[in-house]
Amino acid sequence: MRRPVGIKDVAGAAGVSVGTVSNVINRPDSVTEETRRRVRSAIERLGYVRTESARRLRGGRSRILAMLVLDMANPFFVAVASGAERAARAAGLGVMLCDSAGSPAEEATYLTLFSEQQVRGVLVTPADLSGGNLDTFRRHTIPFVLVDRALDGAEGCSVSVDDIGGGALAVRHLLRAGHRDIAYVSGPMRLPQCRDRREGALLALAEAGLGPGALRQVEAERLDVAAGRDAGARLLGLDPRPGAVFCANDLLALGVLQTLYHAGVRVPEDLALVGYDDIEFAAAAAVPLTSVRRPAGRLGEAAAELLIEETGEGAAAHVHRRIVLQPELVVRTSTLARSRRGRPVSDAVTPPTWSRP
């Protein structure tokens, strides 16, 4: 097996010292243009690649951010990761993306791996809602930013979305369309997002003078299409059947839509349907789906920017912040039939983003 090309090989080929090669790589302004040209020519000719571990041993910092999300099968998290990668690339950094699959045990394993690899920082959507895994990870003094969640009492930065406001947007829209018997299809209610969206729905009902009984709930075991199909079957068994359904995410809504279609229930003529997240498939569904849009790309981008700030040259001046982004209602065919007979409905205006130290 051929031996990997090392920095000594580059130095020999360029006729300079190892220290000069190191300066060309790490402090190019300290070397003359002619020397830089010779060293870079040797690097290209030999195919030398600087190793991250060797660079750190010389006192440098990792150029890798780690990102741990809940479910890479969900297009929402793909968009979040894309936003984070965009910010990292602009800063000359890379992103190592991992999927906890919502498992606290998997999360703990990955956090251990990140500490062993001494990554620059971590973007994490916690699977362990107790915060125990992050409390353990904090001992390694690697900065982290919470993404799409803010744990009570957690020290550090976070970027999330106002899901209470988002739930209220969805149900206000249905109320304006004339619906008074609404069902909420949630994921597991242990998830803060599912609880917050329900709280927002109840807030909208209270504003309309309706009590909690106006919101019937079907709780799904997961937040995916298959769970949505099962929830759709349970909705069809409700007596009386609700006139409108608000789903905790678009994947659930798409599953519900499939079940309704196969049962001959027309959307929106027989039942109005609202999703959440506004993933790409929402607009491409057989019945384009009204959805509450969360700014997924901006969510990842803002979180990465905070982490880059905390781990960069100005880290000493960094102040931890909690950023809350606002959702936006996107109205499509799945709710339009009833709304045209009632009060006109337009897309909600997105309130400004706010943050606090």
C-alpha angles and dihedrals in degrees: 000000000000115000114244115255111256136197090260090059090053091048092051094048092049095042094236137109125273088247091057091052089050090051092051090053099041106020107021094165089066092063130069119256092245092053091047090052093051094047095046090048089054092047091053094044094049096038093234116181120191111232119228093224093053091048091053092049087059090058100267129132127246116262092208125100115195120218124195116189133180102238128003089188087071111084089215091068091045088058091046090052091048090055092050092048091051092056093044093050091052088056094048093254135122132223127227105204122205135174122221091187086220091293119136089204092054089046091054091050093052094046088054089051091051091052092048091051091045093225118193093247143326134244108201140178099199121235092182102072092189089069091230095127092051092046088057093045091050089070090071090063092228108143118240137184124208114233122205091352141064117202116213111257094005114150112223142045127315138181119200142150127251096250093171088059090045093053090049091051091055097049095041087057092052092046091052087052089059101259119143102164106064131169125207116212105199135179119232107326091221085078112091092218092058091048093047093051090051090049089053091049091052090048090056091049091050090052087056092050094254125132129227089269089074088070115068115192135215113186117208123204093229140015099245140101095263091054088048091055090052091047089050091057090051091049090055089056094057115108113237096024112230119249094221138026129203114197126203091231140004095254090060090046092052090051091049089049091054092052093047091049093052090047092053094247109146121226119237099000095061100020133011118221132200126185133190134234097029095234117186093263092059093075092040097054121118085256106031106241126236105224144172105245119221114196094241098170093048090047092059094039094052092047092051091047091054091049092047090050092050093049099037136084093289095050093121090063095044117125119198112245137188110215120194117193122203125236126226132216115237111194119209139157098292092078104023104094098070094036092059090058092050136033114338114258125210132181113282118253110246111240117224123275114254135193138185132198 
